[in-house]
Amino acid sequence: ANNPKEIIKIATKTSKMVKPLSFAFNLLTTNLSYEYRQ
């Protein structure tokens, strides 16, 4: 995958997969820190 177009395609696919994961992770850590403060 030395072809820049191929790299961009893979990066776009990866970021689309990672976004929901990081969103879920942020949600989880926010909930945990909220629970911890109570």
C-alpha positions, 0 to 999 in steps of 0.5 A: 500500500505505497500508493497514496490513494490506497493509503487514503482509502484505508485511512478513511475506512479506519477512521470510520471504524474508529469514530464509533469506538472512540465515541463509545469509549468517551461515553463510558469514561464520562459515565465512570467519572460521573459515578465516581464523583457522586 
